[in-house]
Amino acid sequence: MAKPKKMPKIKTVMTAFPHSVQKDASIQSAQSFMRQHHLHHLPVTEDNQVIGIISDRDIKLLLGPDFDYPSEKELTVEDAYMPNAYIVDLSTPLDEVLETIAKRHIGSAIVTRKGKLVGVFTHEDVCRSFAAHLKEQFPAGGNNDAA
């Protein structure tokens, strides 16, 4: 008899060891860092504690269409970050995280262990894990009849 499958935990599909940014960092440096590393979400920390998240969209909304006002050199991450980020423990079941992300219409979850940042889970992680699931369910060489 087949052993029942267990619900995967968020730790199996998250991006481990994510980058983060201090809340007092300049928007300009955060934006540059995100571009350099091809990131859309960046956990925000203060005194080594996760306090929120900033996204490329948050930065774009803050800067608006006029890039001279407000000056990105004067603004800090604190001016744009979302303090009420969705933070989950490493052992949180994946279905719970996915349901909450969908219900709250958000693009990421911050993953912690004993309050310390250990991972981030974004739409890219969702796509990557779902693609792996589909490949497992429908191995290459299967019957791909056209409609």
Phi and psi in degrees as GROMACS dihedral restraints (atoms count N, CA, C in turn):
[ dihedral_restraints ]
;  ai    aj    ak    al  type     phi  dphi    fc
    3     4     5     6     1   -69.8    20    10
    4     5     6     7     1   137.6    20    10
    6     7     8     9     1   -73.0    20    10
    7     8     9    10     1   131.9    20    10
    9    10    11    12     1   -63.3    20    10
   10    11    12    13     1   141.0    20    10
   12    13    14    15     1   -78.9    20    10
   13    14    15    16     1   144.2    20    10
   15    16    17    18     1   -95.3    20    10
   16    17    18    19     1   149.1    20    10
   18    19    20    21     1   -65.7    20    10
   19    20    21    22     1   127.5    20    10
   21    22    23    24     1   -63.8    20    10
   22    23    24    25     1   152.6    20    10
   24    25    26    27     1   -93.0    20    10
   25    26    27    28     1   158.4    20    10
   27    28    29    30     1   -57.5    20    10
   28    29    30    31     1   -30.6    20    10
   30    31    32    33     1   -62.1    20    10
   31    32    33    34     1   -21.2    20    10
   33    34    35    36     1   -80.2    20    10
   34    35    36    37     1   -14.2    20    10
   36    37    38    39     1  -128.6    20    10
   37    38    39    40     1    -3.7    20    10
   39    40    41    42     1   -76.1    20    10
   40    41    42    43     1   166.5    20    10
   42    43    44    45     1   -90.9    20    10
   43    44    45    46     1   114.6    20    10
   45    46    47    48     1   -80.1    20    10
   46    47    48    49     1   159.0    20    10
   48    49    50    51     1    50.6    20    10
   49    50    51    52     1    56.3    20    10
   51    52    53    54     1   -73.9    20    10
   52    53    54    55     1   160.3    20    10
   54    55    56    57     1   -74.0    20    10
   55    56    57    58     1   161.5    20    10
   57    58    59    60     1  -146.2    20    10
   58    59    60    61     1   170.8    20    10
   60    61    62    63     1  -136.3    20    10
   61    62    63    64     1   144.2    20    10
   63    64    65    66     1   -74.7    20    10
   64    65    66    67     1   146.0    20    10
   66    67    68    69     1   -65.2    20    10
   67    68    69    70     1   -22.4    20    10
   69    70    71    72     1   -92.2    20    10
   70    71    72    73     1     5.6    20    10
   72    73    74    75     1   -69.2    20    10
   73    74    75    76     1   153.2    20    10
   75    76    77    78     1   -72.1    20    10
   76    77    78    79     1   149.5    20    10
   78    79    80    81     1   -59.5    20    10
   79    80    81    82     1   -38.9    20    10
   81    82    83    84     1   -59.3    20    10
   82    83    84    85     1   -45.0    20    10
   84    85    86    87     1   -70.7    20    10
   85    86    87    88     1   -37.8    20    10
   87    88    89    90     1   -64.2    20    10
   88    89    90    91     1   -44.9    20    10
   90    91    92    93     1   -63.7    20    10
   91    92    93    94     1   -43.2    20    10
   93    94    95    96     1   -62.8    20    10
   94    95    96    97     1   -44.7    20    10
   96    97    98    99     1   -61.9    20    10
   97    98    99   100     1   -43.2    20    10
   99   100   101   102     1   -64.1    20    10
  100   101   102   103     1   -40.7    20    10
  102   103   104   105     1   -64.6    20    10
  103   104   105   106     1   -45.8    20    10
  105   106   107   108     1   -59.7    20    10
  106   107   108   109     1   -38.0    20    10
  108   109   110   111     1  -101.7    20    10
  109   110   111   112     1     7.5    20    10
  111   112   113   114     1    55.8    20    10
  112   113   114   115     1    50.0    20    10
  114   115   116   117     1  -107.9    20    10
  115   116   117   118     1   145.2    20    10
  117   118   119   120     1  -109.0    20    10
  118   119   120   121     1   -21.1    20    10
  120   121   122   123     1  -133.0    20    10
  121   122   123   124     1   138.3    20    10
  123   124   125   126     1  -139.4    20    10
  124   125   126   127     1   116.5    20    10
  126   127   128   129     1   -59.9    20    10
  127   128   129   130     1   143.6    20    10
  129   130   131   132     1  -108.8    20    10
  130   131   132   133     1   134.2    20    10
  132   133   134   135     1  -125.5    20    10
  133   134   135   136     1   158.6    20    10
  135   136   137   138     1  -145.8    20    10
  136   137   138   139     1   124.7    20    10
  138   139   140   141     1    52.5    20    10
  139   140   141   142     1    44.4    20    10
  141   142   143   144     1    64.0    20    10
  142   143   144   145     1    16.6    20    10
  144   145   146   147     1  -114.2    20    10
  145   146   147   148     1   138.1    20    10
  147   148   149   150     1   -71.7    20    10
  148   149   150   151     1   126.4    20    10
  150   151   152   153     1  -121.3    20    10
  151   152   153   154     1    -5.8    20    10
  153   154   155   156     1   168.5    20    10
  154   155   156   157     1  -161.8    20    10
  156   157   158   159     1  -147.0    20    10
  157   158   159   160     1   149.4    20    10
  159   160   161   162     1  -125.0    20    10
  160   161   162   163     1   141.6    20    10
  162   163   164   165     1  -118.2    20    10
  163   164   165   166     1   163.5    20    10
  165   166   167   168     1   -60.6    20    10
  166   167   168   169     1   -32.6    20    10
  168   169   170   171     1   -66.3    20    10
  169   170   171   172     1   -41.5    20    10
  171   172   173   174     1   -57.9    20    10
  172   173   174   175     1   -41.9    20    10
  174   175   176   177     1   -66.6    20    10
  175   176   177   178     1   -44.6    20    10
  177   178   179   180     1   -62.0    20    10
  178   179   180   181     1   -39.6    20    10
  180   181   182   183     1   -66.5    20    10
  181   182   183   184     1   -37.9    20    10
  183   184   185   186     1   -66.0    20    10
  184   185   186   187     1   -45.2    20    10
  186   187   188   189     1   -74.6    20    10
  187   188   189   190     1   -30.3    20    10
  189   190   191   192     1    64.9    20    10
  190   191   192   193     1  -171.5    20    10
  192   193   194   195     1   -75.5    20    10
  193   194   195   196     1   -21.0    20    10
  195   196   197   198     1   -99.2    20    10
  196   197   198   199     1   105.0    20    10
  198   199   200   201     1   -79.5    20    10
  199   200   201   202     1     0.9    20    10
  201   202   203   204     1   -94.8    20    10
  202   203   204   205     1   -20.3    20    10
  204   205   206   207     1  -140.1    20    10
  205   206   207   208     1   124.3    20    10
  207   208   209   210     1   -73.7    20    10
  208   209   210   211     1   157.5    20    10
  210   211   212   213     1   -71.7    20    10
  211   212   213   214     1   127.0    20    10
  213   214   215   216     1   -65.9    20    10
  214   215   216   217     1   -17.3    20    10
  216   217   218   219     1   -75.8    20    10
  217   218   219   220     1   -25.1    20    10
  219   220   221   222     1   -89.8    20    10
  220   221   222   223     1   -20.4    20    10
  222   223   224   225     1   -87.8    20    10
  223   224   225   226     1   149.3    20    10
  225   226   227   228     1  -118.3    20    10
  226   227   228   229     1   169.9    20    10
  228   229   230   231     1   -56.1    20    10
  229   230   231   232     1   -36.1    20    10
  231   232   233   234     1   -57.2    20    10
  232   233   234   235     1   -27.5    20    10
  234   235   236   237     1   -72.9    20    10
  235   236   237   238     1   -17.3    20    10
  237   238   239   240     1  -127.0    20    10
  238   239   240   241     1   -19.0    20    10
  240   241   242   243     1   -70.3    20    10
  241   242   243   244     1   160.9    20    10
  243   244   245   246     1  -101.3    20    10
  244   245   246   247     1   110.4    20    10
  246   247   248   249     1   -72.7    20    10
  247   248   249   250     1   -21.5    20    10
  249   250   251   252     1   -97.9    20    10
  250   251   252   253     1    50.4    20    10
  252   253   254   255     1   -66.2    20    10
  253   254   255   256     1   155.6    20    10
  255   256   257   258     1   -83.2    20    10
  256   257   258   259     1   111.1    20    10
  258   259   260   261     1  -115.3    20    10
  259   260   261   262     1   128.7    20    10
  261   262   263   264     1  -126.6    20    10
  262   263   264   265     1   158.8    20    10
  264   265   266   267     1   -82.0    20    10
  265   266   267   268     1   154.2    20    10
  267   268   269   270     1   -52.1    20    10
  268   269   270   271     1   -30.3    20    10
  270   271   272   273     1   -95.2    20    10
  271   272   273   274     1     8.2    20    10
  273   274   275   276     1   -66.5    20    10
  274   275   276   277     1   133.0    20    10
  276   277   278   279     1   -61.4    20    10
  277   278   279   280     1   140.0    20    10
  279   280   281   282     1   -59.2    20    10
  280   281   282   283     1   -40.6    20    10
  282   283   284   285     1   -61.8    20    10
  283   284   285   286     1   -36.3    20    10
  285   286   287   288     1   -64.2    20    10
  286   287   288   289     1   -42.6    20    10
  288   289   290   291     1   -65.3    20    10
  289   290   291   292     1   -46.6    20    10
  291   292   293   294     1   -61.9    20    10
  292   293   294   295     1   -43.8    20    10
  294   295   296   297     1   -62.4    20    10
  295   296   297   298     1   -42.7    20    10
  297   298   299   300     1   -66.8    20    10
  298   299   300   301     1   -42.6    20    10
  300   301   302   303     1   -59.7    20    10
  301   302   303   304     1   -43.7    20    10
  303   304   305   306     1   -66.8    20    10
  304   305   306   307     1   -44.4    20    10
  306   307   308   309     1   -64.9    20    10
  307   308   309   310     1   -39.1    20    10
  309   310   311   312     1   -88.1    20    10
  310   311   312   313     1    -4.4    20    10
  312   313   314   315     1    55.6    20    10
  313   314   315   316     1    50.2    20    10
  315   316   317   318     1  -118.8    20    10
  316   317   318   319     1   163.8    20    10
  318   319   320   321     1  -103.8    20    10
  319   320   321   322     1     0.9    20    10
  321   322   323   324     1  -164.1    20    10
  322   323   324   325     1   165.5    20    10
  324   325   326   327     1  -133.6    20    10
  325   326   327   328     1   141.3    20    10
  327   328   329   330     1   -94.7    20    10
  328   329   330   331     1   133.8    20    10
  330   331   332   333     1  -109.1    20    10
  331   332   333   334     1   129.8    20    10
  333   334   335   336     1  -127.3    20    10
  334   335   336   337     1   161.9    20    10
  336   337   338   339     1  -134.4    20    10
  337   338   339   340     1   117.1    20    10
  339   340   341   342     1    53.8    20    10
  340   341   342   343     1    40.1    20    10
  342   343   344   345     1    81.5    20    10
  343   344   345   346     1    -3.8    20    10
  345   346   347   348     1  -101.2    20    10
  346   347   348   349     1   140.4    20    10
  348   349   350   351     1   -63.9    20    10
  349   350   351   352     1   125.0    20    10
  351   352   353   354     1  -129.0    20    10
  352   353   354   355     1   -14.0    20    10
  354   355   356   357     1  -170.3    20    10
  355   356   357   358     1   171.8    20    10
  357   358   359   360     1  -139.7    20    10
  358   359   360   361     1   146.5    20    10
  360   361   362   363     1  -127.2    20    10
  361   362   363   364     1   116.1    20    10
  363   364   365   366     1  -123.7    20    10
  364   365   366   367     1   179.7    20    10
  366   367   368   369     1   -59.1    20    10
  367   368   369   370     1   -29.7    20    10
  369   370   371   372     1   -66.8    20    10
  370   371   372   373     1   -38.5    20    10
  372   373   374   375     1   -65.9    20    10
  373   374   375   376     1   -38.7    20    10
  375   376   377   378     1   -59.8    20    10
  376   377   378   379     1   -50.1    20    10
  378   379   380   381     1   -62.5    20    10
  379   380   381   382     1   -43.5    20    10
  381   382   383   384     1   -62.2    20    10
  382   383   384   385     1   -45.3    20    10
  384   385   386   387     1   -72.4    20    10
  385   386   387   388     1   -35.0    20    10
  387   388   389   390     1   -69.3    20    10
  388   389   390   391     1   -38.2    20    10
  390   391   392   393     1   -61.5    20    10
  391   392   393   394     1   -43.0    20    10
  393   394   395   396     1   -62.9    20    10
  394   395   396   397     1   -40.5    20    10
  396   397   398   399     1   -62.1    20    10
  397   398   399   400     1   -44.9    20    10
  399   400   401   402     1   -64.0    20    10
  400   401   402   403     1   -40.9    20    10
  402   403   404   405     1   -63.2    20    10
  403   404   405   406     1   -34.5    20    10
  405   406   407   408     1   -69.9    20    10
  406   407   408   409     1   -39.5    20    10
  408   409   410   411     1   -76.3    20    10
  409   410   411   412     1   -30.4    20    10
  411   412   413   414     1  -131.2    20    10
  412   413   414   415     1    77.2    20    10
  414   415   416   417     1   -59.1    20    10
  415   416   417   418     1   151.4    20    10
  417   418   419   420     1   -56.7    20    10
  418   419   420   421     1   147.3    20    10
  420   421   422   423     1    88.4    20    10
  421   422   423   424     1     0.7    20    10
  423   424   425   426     1   -72.3    20    10
  424   425   426   427     1   179.6    20    10
  426   427   428   429     1   -79.7    20    10
  427   428   429   430     1   105.7    20    10
  429   430   431   432     1  -110.9    20    10
  430   431   432   433     1    56.3    20    10
  432   433   434   435     1   -61.0    20    10
  433   434   435   436     1   138.9    20    10
  435   436   437   438     1   -74.1    20    10
  436   437   438   439     1   151.2    20    10
